Structures are given as structure tokens and as C-alpha cells.
């Protein structure tokens, strides 16, 4: 299969405008929109690159999407690009959030407003689930293999969603286990059982 042809943002201004538009589309959750725009529309990143950046952004302090914006900006235009991407992600949404917060304080008790916000929560959950399913296709390229990825993901779901353990404990523990297993798999030489696959 031919290598995927990638493009790049023309300038820090391009990054600022792109991430501003991304942030304005992200009511209830911008992650799904970021993946679609950066990978499918703009073609600045491959799906695997996006998953790697998201994984790093997830373990760093702060919102994962803002961390991704910083990494994407830095990848193409250094520190200027990083600040431009983050500014695009934060500036206009901050003004909107401040306005909506003021409105919410006055109208939160109205049943129609409360119902609309609950409906938006369901939409946000659907967007996140859809993005997770779409990005799951890159797991087959992971050095730890699909079964281990599913196991770690399942353990994270049980620990956080069902047992309600703090993320600050779960993420370092499972992340360390996954990283150590990946390191071991990458250092372990192929076994004889892989020979038939290599001959195809």
C-alpha cells in the first residue's frame, strides 16, 4: 500500500485559524472534531500519529486536546506554532464560556434549559464513543497486540467507571504496565512461530 500523502499548515496563522474553528465546533466535546479535521480533512497527521499524540496528551497535566494542539503546533512551526495552536483553541471559546456561564447562572433553574444540557451530554458521549471506535483500528499496529490493548482498556474502564478509583492512580499504574510490556515485546526477538508469517 502506498504511503499516505500528508500536508502541513502553511503558517502559525493557519494553525490559529484551524484550531479556533475546531474549538467552535466542539460543543460538548471537541476530540471527535479534532480527529476528523486533523487526520481526514487537513491530512496533517496520520491516524497513528494522532493516537500517539493523544496518548501523550492524556498523561500530561491539563486538557488532552490542548496538549494535542501544543504538540501539533510544535511539530510544524516550533514554539510559535505551539502557542498559535493553543491560542486558537482557547481564545474565542474562553469568551463564549464566560458569556454562557453568566447566562447559565441566571437561567439554570428553567426546566427547558436543564433538559437541553442533559441532551447535549448524551451527544457528547456519543461523539467520544464514535471517535474511540474509529481510532481503535490502529491498535492492530501496537507492539503489545490487540488482546493486551483490550485488556488494559477494560481494566481502565472497570477501575474508573465502575470502581471509581482516582485517575491519578489508575493512569500511571496501567500506563506503566502497558509501557513496560511494549518495551519487553520490542526487545524480545521474534520466535520460531513467526517464521511462517515472514515467508508470506
MARBA-3410 file (N, C-alpha, C, O; in Angstrom, 1 decimal):
200
0.8,-1.2,0.0,0.0,0.0,0.0,0.9,1.2,0.0,1.8,1.3,0.8 ~ 0.6,2.2,-0.8,1.4,3.4,-1.0,1.3,4.2,0.3,0.2,4.2,1.0 ~ 2.4,4.9,0.6,2.4,5.7,1.8,1.4,6.9,1.7,1.2,7.4,0.6 ~ 0.8,7.2,2.8,-0.2,8.3,2.8,0.5,9.6,2.6,1.5,9.9,3.3 ~ -0.1,10.5,1.7,0.5,11.8,1.5,-0.1,12.8,2.5,-1.3,13.0,2.6
0.8,13.4,3.3,0.4,14.3,4.3,0.7,15.7,3.9,1.7,16.0,3.1 ~ 0.0,16.6,4.4,0.2,18.1,4.2,0.7,18.7,5.5,0.8,18.0,6.5 ~ 0.9,20.0,5.4,1.3,20.7,6.6,0.7,22.1,6.6,0.4,22.7,5.6 ~ 0.4,22.7,7.8,-0.1,24.0,7.9,0.9,25.0,7.3,2.1,24.9,7.5 ~ 0.4,26.0,6.6,1.3,26.9,5.9,2.0,27.9,6.8,3.1,28.4,6.5
1.4,28.2,8.0,2.0,29.2,8.9,1.4,29.0,10.3,0.4,28.3,10.4 ~ 1.9,29.7,11.3,1.2,29.7,12.6,-0.2,30.3,12.5,-1.0,29.9,13.3 ~ -0.4,31.3,11.6,-1.7,31.8,11.5,-2.7,30.7,11.0,-3.9,30.7,11.4 ~ -2.2,29.8,10.1,-3.1,28.7,9.7,-3.4,27.8,10.8,-4.6,27.4,11.0 ~ -2.5,27.6,11.7,-2.8,26.8,12.9,-3.8,27.5,13.8,-4.7,26.9,14.3
-3.6,28.8,14.0,-4.5,29.6,14.9,-5.9,29.5,14.3,-6.9,29.2,15.1 ~ -6.1,29.7,13.0,-7.4,29.7,12.4,-8.1,28.3,12.5,-9.2,28.2,12.9 ~ -7.3,27.3,12.2,-7.8,26.0,12.2,-8.2,25.5,13.6,-9.3,25.0,13.7 ~ -7.4,25.8,14.6,-7.8,25.4,15.9,-8.9,26.3,16.5,-9.7,25.8,17.4 ~ -9.0,27.5,16.1,-10.2,28.3,16.5,-11.5,27.7,16.0,-12.4,27.6,16.7
-11.5,27.4,14.7,-12.6,26.8,14.1,-13.0,25.4,14.7,-14.1,25.0,14.9 ~ -11.9,24.7,15.0,-12.1,23.4,15.7,-12.8,23.6,17.1,-13.8,22.9,17.4 ~ -12.3,24.5,17.8,-12.9,24.8,19.2,-14.3,25.2,19.1,-15.1,24.9,19.9 ~ -14.6,26.0,18.1,-16.0,26.5,17.9,-17.0,25.4,17.5,-18.2,25.5,17.6 ~ -16.4,24.3,16.9,-17.3,23.1,16.6,-17.5,22.2,17.7,-18.3,21.2,17.6
-16.7,22.4,18.8,-16.6,21.3,19.8,-17.6,21.5,21.0,-17.1,21.2,22.1 ~ -18.8,21.9,20.8,-19.7,22.0,21.9,-20.0,20.6,22.4,-20.5,19.7,21.7 ~ -19.7,20.3,23.7,-19.9,19.0,24.3,-18.8,18.1,24.1,-18.8,17.0,24.7 ~ -17.7,18.4,23.4,-16.6,17.6,23.2,-15.9,17.8,21.9,-16.5,17.5,20.8 ~ -14.7,18.3,21.9,-14.0,18.7,20.7,-13.1,17.6,20.1,-12.7,17.7,19.0
-12.9,16.5,20.9,-12.0,15.5,20.5,-12.4,14.8,19.2,-11.5,14.6,18.3 ~ -13.6,14.5,19.0,-14.1,13.9,17.8,-13.8,14.8,16.6,-13.5,14.3,15.5 ~ -14.1,16.1,16.7,-13.9,17.0,15.6,-12.4,17.2,15.3,-12.0,17.3,14.1 ~ -11.6,17.2,16.4,-10.1,17.4,16.1,-9.6,16.2,15.3,-8.8,16.4,14.4 ~ -10.0,15.0,15.7,-9.5,13.8,14.9,-9.9,13.9,13.5,-9.1,13.7,12.6
-11.2,14.2,13.2,-11.7,14.3,11.9,-11.0,15.3,11.0,-10.6,15.1,9.9 ~ -10.8,16.5,11.6,-10.2,17.6,10.8,-8.7,17.4,10.6,-8.2,17.5,9.5 ~ -8.0,17.1,11.7,-6.5,16.9,11.5,-6.1,15.7,10.7,-5.1,15.8,10.0 ~ -6.8,14.6,10.8,-6.5,13.4,10.1,-7.1,13.3,8.8,-6.5,13.0,7.8 ~ -8.4,13.5,8.7,-9.2,13.2,7.5,-9.3,14.5,6.6,-9.2,14.3,5.3
-9.6,15.6,7.1,-9.8,16.8,6.3,-8.4,17.5,5.9,-8.1,17.7,4.8 ~ -7.7,17.9,6.9,-6.4,18.6,6.7,-5.3,17.7,6.3,-4.4,18.1,5.6 ~ -5.4,16.5,6.7,-4.3,15.5,6.5,-2.9,16.0,7.0,-1.9,15.8,6.3 ~ -3.0,16.6,8.1,-1.7,17.0,8.8,-1.1,15.8,9.5,0.2,15.8,9.7 ~ -1.9,14.8,10.0,-1.4,13.7,10.8,-2.0,12.4,10.2,-3.1,12.4,9.7
-1.3,11.3,10.4,-1.9,10.0,10.2,-2.7,9.7,11.4,-2.6,10.3,12.4 ~ -3.6,8.7,11.3,-4.4,8.3,12.4,-3.5,7.8,13.5,-3.7,8.0,14.7 ~ -2.4,7.1,13.2,-1.5,6.6,14.2,-0.8,7.7,14.9,-0.6,7.7,16.1 ~ -0.4,8.7,14.2,0.3,9.9,14.8,-0.7,10.6,15.8,-0.3,11.0,16.8 ~ -1.9,10.7,15.3,-2.9,11.3,16.2,-3.1,10.5,17.5,-3.2,11.1,18.6
-3.2,9.2,17.4,-3.4,8.4,18.6,-2.2,8.5,19.5,-2.3,8.6,20.7 ~ -1.0,8.6,18.9,0.2,8.7,19.8,0.2,10.1,20.5,0.5,10.1,21.7 ~ -0.1,11.1,19.8,-0.2,12.5,20.4,-1.3,12.5,21.5,-1.1,13.1,22.6 ~ -2.4,11.9,21.2,-3.5,11.9,22.2,-3.1,11.1,23.4,-3.4,11.5,24.5 ~ -2.4,10.0,23.2,-1.9,9.2,24.4,-1.0,10.0,25.3,-1.1,10.0,26.5
0.0,10.7,24.6,0.9,11.6,25.4,0.1,12.7,26.1,0.3,13.0,27.2 ~ -0.8,13.3,25.3,-1.6,14.4,25.9,-2.5,14.0,27.1,-2.8,14.8,28.0 ~ -2.9,12.7,27.0,-3.7,12.2,28.1,-3.0,12.1,29.4,-3.5,12.3,30.5 ~ -1.7,11.7,29.4,-0.9,11.5,30.6,-0.3,12.8,31.1,0.2,12.8,32.2 ~ -0.3,13.9,30.3,0.3,15.1,30.8,-0.8,15.9,31.5,-2.0,15.7,31.3
-0.4,16.8,32.4,-1.4,17.7,33.1,-2.1,18.6,32.1,-1.6,19.0,31.0 ~ -3.4,18.9,32.4,-4.1,19.8,31.5,-5.0,19.0,30.6,-4.9,17.8,30.5 ~ -5.9,19.7,29.9,-6.9,19.1,28.9,-6.1,18.4,27.8,-5.2,19.0,27.2 ~ -6.5,17.2,27.5,-5.7,16.4,26.5,-5.8,17.1,25.1,-4.8,17.0,24.4 ~ -6.9,17.7,24.7,-7.0,18.3,23.4,-6.0,19.6,23.3,-5.5,19.8,22.3
-5.9,20.3,24.4,-5.0,21.4,24.4,-3.5,20.9,24.3,-2.7,21.5,23.6 ~ -3.2,19.8,25.0,-1.9,19.2,24.8,-1.6,18.8,23.4,-0.5,19.0,22.9 ~ -2.7,18.2,22.8,-2.5,17.8,21.3,-2.3,19.0,20.5,-1.4,19.0,19.6 ~ -3.0,20.1,20.7,-2.8,21.4,20.0,-1.4,21.9,20.1,-0.8,22.3,19.1 ~ -0.8,21.8,21.3,0.6,22.3,21.5,1.5,21.4,20.7,2.4,21.9,20.1
1.3,20.1,20.7,2.2,19.2,20.0,2.1,19.3,18.5,3.1,19.3,17.8 ~ 0.9,19.5,18.0,0.7,19.7,16.6,1.4,21.0,16.1,2.1,21.0,15.1 ~ 1.2,22.1,16.9,1.8,23.3,16.5,3.3,23.3,16.6,4.0,23.8,15.7 ~ 3.8,22.6,17.6,5.3,22.5,17.7,5.9,21.6,16.6,7.0,21.9,16.1 ~ 5.2,20.6,16.2,5.6,19.7,15.2,5.9,20.4,13.9,6.9,20.1,13.2
5.1,21.4,13.5,5.2,22.0,12.2,5.9,23.4,12.3,6.5,23.8,11.3 ~ 5.7,24.2,13.4,6.2,25.5,13.4,6.9,25.9,14.7,6.9,27.0,15.1 ~ 7.4,24.9,15.4,8.1,25.1,16.7,7.3,25.8,17.7,6.0,25.6,17.8 ~ 7.9,26.6,18.6,7.2,27.2,19.7,6.2,28.2,19.2,5.1,28.4,19.9 ~ 6.4,28.9,18.1,5.4,29.9,17.6,4.2,29.1,17.2,3.0,29.6,17.4
4.3,28.0,16.5,3.2,27.2,16.1,2.5,26.6,17.3,1.2,26.5,17.3 ~ 3.2,26.2,18.4,2.6,25.7,19.6,1.7,26.7,20.2,0.5,26.4,20.6 ~ 2.2,27.9,20.4,1.4,29.0,21.0,0.2,29.4,20.1,-0.8,29.7,20.6 ~ 0.4,29.4,18.8,-0.7,29.8,17.9,-1.8,28.8,18.0,-3.0,29.1,18.0 ~ -1.4,27.5,18.0,-2.5,26.4,18.1,-3.2,26.5,19.4,-4.4,26.4,19.4
-2.5,26.7,20.5,-3.1,26.7,21.8,-4.0,28.0,21.9,-5.1,27.9,22.5 ~ -3.5,29.1,21.4,-4.3,30.3,21.4,-5.6,30.2,20.6,-6.7,30.6,21.0 ~ -5.5,29.5,19.5,-6.7,29.2,18.7,-7.7,28.4,19.4,-8.9,28.6,19.3 ~ -7.2,27.4,20.2,-8.0,26.5,20.9,-8.7,27.2,22.1,-9.8,26.8,22.5 ~ -8.1,28.3,22.6,-8.6,28.8,23.9,-9.2,30.2,23.8,-10.2,30.5,24.6
-8.8,31.1,22.9,-9.2,32.5,22.9,-10.7,32.7,22.8,-11.4,33.2,23.7 ~ -11.2,32.4,21.6,-12.7,32.6,21.4,-13.5,31.7,22.3,-14.5,32.2,22.8 ~ -13.2,30.4,22.4,-14.0,29.6,23.4,-14.1,30.2,24.8,-15.1,30.1,25.5 ~ -13.0,30.8,25.3,-13.0,31.4,26.6,-14.0,32.5,26.7,-14.7,32.6,27.7 ~ -14.1,33.4,25.7,-15.1,34.4,25.7,-16.5,33.9,25.7,-17.4,34.4,26.4
-16.7,32.8,24.9,-18.0,32.2,24.8,-18.4,31.6,26.1,-19.5,31.7,26.6 ~ -17.4,30.9,26.7,-17.7,30.2,28.0,-18.1,31.2,29.1,-19.0,31.0,29.9 ~ -17.3,32.3,29.1,-17.7,33.4,30.1,-19.1,33.9,29.9,-19.8,34.1,30.9 ~ -19.5,34.1,28.7,-20.8,34.6,28.4,-21.9,33.5,28.8,-22.9,33.9,29.4 ~ -21.6,32.3,28.4,-22.6,31.2,28.7,-22.7,31.0,30.2,-23.8,30.7,30.7
-21.6,31.1,30.9,-21.6,31.0,32.4,-22.5,32.0,33.0,-23.2,31.7,33.9 ~ -22.4,33.2,32.5,-23.2,34.3,33.1,-24.7,34.0,32.8,-25.6,34.2,33.7 ~ -25.0,33.5,31.6,-26.4,33.2,31.3,-26.9,32.0,32.1,-28.0,32.0,32.5 ~ -26.0,31.0,32.2,-26.4,29.8,33.0,-26.7,30.1,34.4,-27.7,29.5,35.0 ~ -26.0,31.0,35.0,-26.3,31.4,36.4,-27.7,32.0,36.6,-28.3,31.8,37.6
-28.2,32.6,35.5,-29.5,33.2,35.6,-30.6,32.3,35.2,-31.8,32.4,35.6 ~ -30.3,31.3,34.3,-31.4,30.5,33.7,-31.3,29.0,34.0,-32.1,28.2,33.4 ~ -30.4,28.6,34.8,-30.2,27.1,35.0,-31.4,26.4,35.6,-31.5,25.2,35.4 ~ -32.2,27.2,36.4,-33.4,26.5,37.0,-34.5,26.3,36.1,-35.5,25.6,36.5 ~ -34.5,26.8,34.9,-35.6,26.6,33.9,-35.5,25.2,33.4,-34.5,24.8,32.9
-36.6,24.4,33.5,-36.6,23.0,33.1,-36.1,22.8,31.7,-35.4,21.9,31.4 ~ -36.5,23.7,30.8,-36.1,23.5,29.4,-34.6,23.6,29.2,-34.0,22.9,28.4 ~ -34.0,24.5,29.9,-32.6,24.7,29.9,-31.9,23.5,30.4,-30.9,23.0,29.8 ~ -32.3,23.0,31.6,-31.7,21.8,32.2,-31.9,20.6,31.3,-30.9,19.8,31.1 ~ -33.0,20.4,30.6,-33.2,19.3,29.7,-32.3,19.4,28.5,-31.8,18.4,28.0
-32.1,20.6,28.0,-31.2,20.8,26.8,-29.8,20.4,27.2,-29.1,19.8,26.3 ~ -29.4,20.8,28.4,-28.0,20.5,28.8,-27.8,19.0,28.9,-26.8,18.4,28.6 ~ -28.8,18.3,29.5,-28.7,16.8,29.6,-28.7,16.2,28.2,-27.9,15.2,28.0 ~ -29.4,16.7,27.2,-29.4,16.2,25.9,-28.0,16.4,25.2,-27.5,15.6,24.5 ~ -27.4,17.6,25.5,-26.1,17.8,25.0,-25.0,16.9,25.6,-24.1,16.5,24.9
-25.2,16.5,26.8,-24.3,15.5,27.4,-24.4,14.1,26.7,-23.4,13.5,26.5 ~ -25.6,13.7,26.3,-25.7,12.5,25.6,-25.0,12.6,24.2,-24.4,11.6,23.8 ~ -25.2,13.7,23.5,-24.5,13.9,22.3,-23.0,13.9,22.4,-22.3,13.2,21.6 ~ -22.4,14.5,23.5,-21.0,14.5,23.7,-20.5,13.1,24.0,-19.5,12.7,23.5 ~ -21.3,12.3,24.8,-20.9,10.9,25.0,-20.8,10.1,23.7,-19.9,9.3,23.5
-21.8,10.3,22.8,-21.9,9.6,21.6,-20.7,10.0,20.7,-20.1,9.1,20.0 ~ -20.3,11.3,20.7,-19.1,11.7,19.9,-17.8,11.0,20.4,-17.0,10.6,19.6 ~ -17.7,10.9,21.7,-16.5,10.3,22.3,-16.4,8.8,21.9,-15.4,8.3,21.6 ~ -17.6,8.1,22.1,-17.6,6.7,21.8,-17.3,6.5,20.3,-16.6,5.6,20.0 ~ -17.9,7.3,19.4,-17.7,7.1,18.0,-16.2,7.3,17.6,-15.7,6.6,16.8
-15.6,8.3,18.2,-14.2,8.6,18.0,-13.3,7.4,18.5,-12.4,7.0,17.8 ~ -13.6,6.9,19.6,-12.9,5.7,20.2,-13.0,4.5,19.2,-12.0,3.9,19.0 ~ -14.2,4.3,18.7,-14.3,3.1,17.8,-13.5,3.4,16.5,-12.9,2.4,16.0 ~ -13.5,4.6,16.0,-12.8,4.9,14.8,-11.3,4.7,15.0,-10.6,4.2,14.1 ~ -10.8,5.2,16.1,-9.4,5.1,16.4,-8.9,3.8,16.8,-7.7,3.5,16.8
-9.8,2.9,17.1,-9.4,1.5,17.6,-8.7,0.7,16.5,-8.0,-0.2,16.8 ~ -8.9,1.1,15.2,-8.3,0.4,14.1,-6.8,0.4,14.1,-6.1,-0.5,13.6 ~ -6.2,1.4,14.8,-4.7,1.5,14.9,-4.2,0.5,15.9,-2.9,0.4,16.0 ~ -5.0,-0.1,16.7,-4.5,-1.0,17.8,-3.8,-2.2,17.2,-2.9,-2.7,17.8 ~ -4.2,-2.6,16.0,-3.5,-3.8,15.4,-2.1,-3.5,15.0,-1.3,-4.5,14.8
-1.6,-2.2,15.0,-0.2,-1.9,14.8,0.6,-1.7,16.1,1.8,-1.5,16.1 ~ -0.1,-1.9,17.2,0.6,-1.7,18.5,1.5,-2.8,18.8,1.1,-4.0,18.5 ~ 2.7,-2.5,19.3,3.6,-3.6,19.7,3.1,-4.6,20.7,3.6,-5.7,20.8 ~ 2.1,-4.2,21.5,1.7,-5.1,22.6,0.5,-6.0,22.1,0.1,-6.9,22.8 ~ 0.0,-5.7,20.9,-1.1,-6.5,20.4,-2.5,-6.1,20.8,-2.6,-5.5,21.8
-3.4,-6.5,20.0,-4.8,-6.2,20.3,-5.3,-6.7,21.6,-6.0,-6.0,22.4 ~ -5.1,-8.0,21.9,-5.6,-8.5,23.2,-5.1,-7.8,24.4,-5.9,-7.5,25.3 ~ -3.9,-7.4,24.4,-3.3,-6.6,25.6,-3.9,-5.2,25.6,-4.2,-4.7,26.7 ~ -4.1,-4.6,24.4,-4.8,-3.3,24.4,-6.2,-3.4,24.9,-6.6,-2.5,25.7 ~ -6.9,-4.4,24.5,-8.3,-4.5,25.0,-8.3,-4.8,26.5,-9.2,-4.2,27.3
-7.4,-5.6,27.0,-7.3,-5.9,28.4,-7.0,-4.6,29.2,-7.7,-4.3,30.2 ~ -6.0,-3.8,28.8,-5.7,-2.6,29.5,-6.9,-1.6,29.5,-7.2,-0.9,30.5 ~ -7.5,-1.5,28.3,-8.7,-0.6,28.2,-9.8,-1.1,29.1,-10.4,-0.2,29.7 ~ -10.0,-2.4,29.1,-11.1,-2.9,30.0,-10.8,-2.6,31.5,-11.7,-2.3,32.3 ~ -9.5,-2.8,31.9,-9.1,-2.6,33.3,-9.3,-1.1,33.6,-9.8,-0.8,34.7
-9.0,-0.2,32.7,-9.1,1.2,32.9,-10.6,1.6,33.1,-11.0,2.4,33.9 ~ -11.5,1.0,32.2,-12.9,1.2,32.3,-13.4,0.8,33.7,-14.2,1.5,34.3 ~ -13.1,-0.5,34.1,-13.6,-1.0,35.4,-13.1,-0.1,36.5,-13.9,0.2,37.4 ~ -11.8,0.2,36.5,-11.3,1.0,37.6,-11.9,2.4,37.8,-12.2,2.8,38.9 ~ -12.1,3.0,36.6,-12.5,4.4,36.7,-14.1,4.5,36.7,-14.7,5.2,37.5
-14.7,3.8,35.7,-16.2,3.9,35.6,-16.9,3.1,36.7,-18.0,3.6,37.2 ~ -16.5,1.9,37.0,-17.2,1.1,37.9,-16.7,1.2,39.4,-17.5,1.4,40.3 ~ -15.4,1.1,39.6,-14.9,1.2,40.9,-14.7,2.6,41.4,-14.5,2.9,42.6 ~ -14.6,3.6,40.4,-14.5,5.0,40.7,-13.2,5.3,41.4,-13.1,6.2,42.3 ~ -12.1,4.6,41.0,-10.8,4.9,41.5,-10.3,6.2,40.9,-10.7,6.5,39.7
-9.5,7.0,41.6,-9.0,8.2,41.0,-8.1,8.0,39.8,-7.3,7.1,39.7 ~ -8.3,8.9,38.8,-7.5,8.8,37.6,-6.0,8.9,37.8,-5.2,8.3,37.1 ~ -5.6,9.7,38.9,-4.2,9.9,39.2,-3.6,8.6,39.6,-2.3,8.5,39.6 ~ -4.3,7.6,40.1,-3.7,6.3,40.4,-3.8,5.3,39.2,-2.9,4.6,39.0 ~ -4.9,5.3,38.6,-5.2,4.3,37.5,-4.3,4.6,36.3,-3.6,3.6,35.8
-4.2,5.8,35.9,-3.4,6.1,34.7,-1.9,5.8,34.8,-1.4,5.1,33.9 ~ -1.2,6.2,35.9,0.2,5.8,36.0,0.4,4.3,36.1,1.3,3.8,35.6 ~ -0.5,3.7,36.8,-0.3,2.2,37.0,-0.5,1.5,35.7,0.4,0.7,35.4 ~ -1.6,1.6,35.0,-1.9,0.9,33.8,-0.9,1.4,32.7,-0.5,0.6,31.9 ~ -0.6,2.7,32.7,0.3,3.2,31.7,1.7,2.7,31.8,2.3,2.3,30.8
2.1,2.5,33.1,3.4,1.9,33.3,3.5,0.5,32.9,4.4,0.0,32.3 ~ 2.4,-0.3,33.2,2.3,-1.7,32.8,2.3,-1.8,31.3,3.0,-2.7,30.7 ~ 1.5,-1.0,30.6,1.5,-1.0,29.1,2.8,-0.7,28.5,3.3,-1.3,27.6 ~ 3.5,0.4,29.0,4.8,0.8,28.5,5.8,-0.3,28.7,6.6,-0.6,27.8 ~ 5.8,-0.9,29.9,6.8,-1.9,30.2,6.6,-3.1,29.3,7.6,-3.7,28.8
5.3,-3.5,29.1,5.1,-4.7,28.3,5.4,-4.4,26.8,6.0,-5.2,26.1 ~ 5.2,-3.2,26.3,5.6,-2.8,25.0,7.1,-2.8,24.8,7.6,-3.3,23.8 ~ 7.8,-2.3,25.8,9.3,-2.3,25.8,9.8,-3.7,25.8,10.7,-4.0,25.0 ~ 9.2,-4.6,26.6,9.6,-6.0,26.6,9.3,-6.7,25.2,10.2,-7.4,24.7 ~ 8.2,-6.4,24.6,7.8,-7.0,23.3,8.8,-6.5,22.2,9.2,-7.3,21.4
9.2,-5.2,22.3,10.0,-4.7,21.3,11.5,-5.2,21.4,12.2,-5.3,20.4 ~ 11.9,-5.6,22.6,13.2,-6.1,22.8,13.3,-7.6,22.6,14.4,-8.1,22.4 ~ 12.2,-8.3,22.7,12.2,-9.7,22.5,12.3,-10.1,21.1,11.5,-9.6,20.3 ~ 13.3,-10.9,20.7,13.5,-11.3,19.3,12.3,-12.2,18.8,11.7,-12.9,19.7 ~ 12.0,-12.1,17.5,10.9,-13.0,17.0,11.2,-14.4,17.3,12.3,-14.9,17.2
10.1,-15.2,17.6,10.2,-16.6,17.9,10.1,-17.4,16.6,9.8,-16.8,15.6 ~ 10.4,-18.7,16.7,10.3,-19.5,15.5,8.9,-19.6,15.0,8.6,-19.8,13.8 ~ 7.9,-19.3,15.9,6.5,-19.4,15.4,6.1,-18.3,14.4,5.1,-18.4,13.7 ~ 6.9,-17.3,14.4,6.7,-16.2,13.5,7.2,-16.4,12.1,6.9,-15.7,11.1 ~ 8.0,-17.5,11.9,8.7,-17.8,10.6,7.7,-18.0,9.5,7.9,-17.4,8.4
6.6,-18.7,9.7,5.6,-18.9,8.6,5.0,-17.6,8.1,4.8,-17.4,6.9 ~ 4.8,-16.7,9.1,4.2,-15.4,8.6,5.2,-14.6,7.8,4.8,-13.9,6.9 ~ 6.5,-14.7,8.2,7.5,-13.9,7.5,7.7,-14.4,6.0,8.2,-13.7,5.2 ~ 7.3,-15.7,5.8,7.6,-16.2,4.5,6.5,-15.9,3.5,6.6,-16.1,2.3 ~ 5.4,-15.3,4.0,4.3,-14.9,3.1,4.6,-13.7,2.3,3.8,-13.3,1.4
END
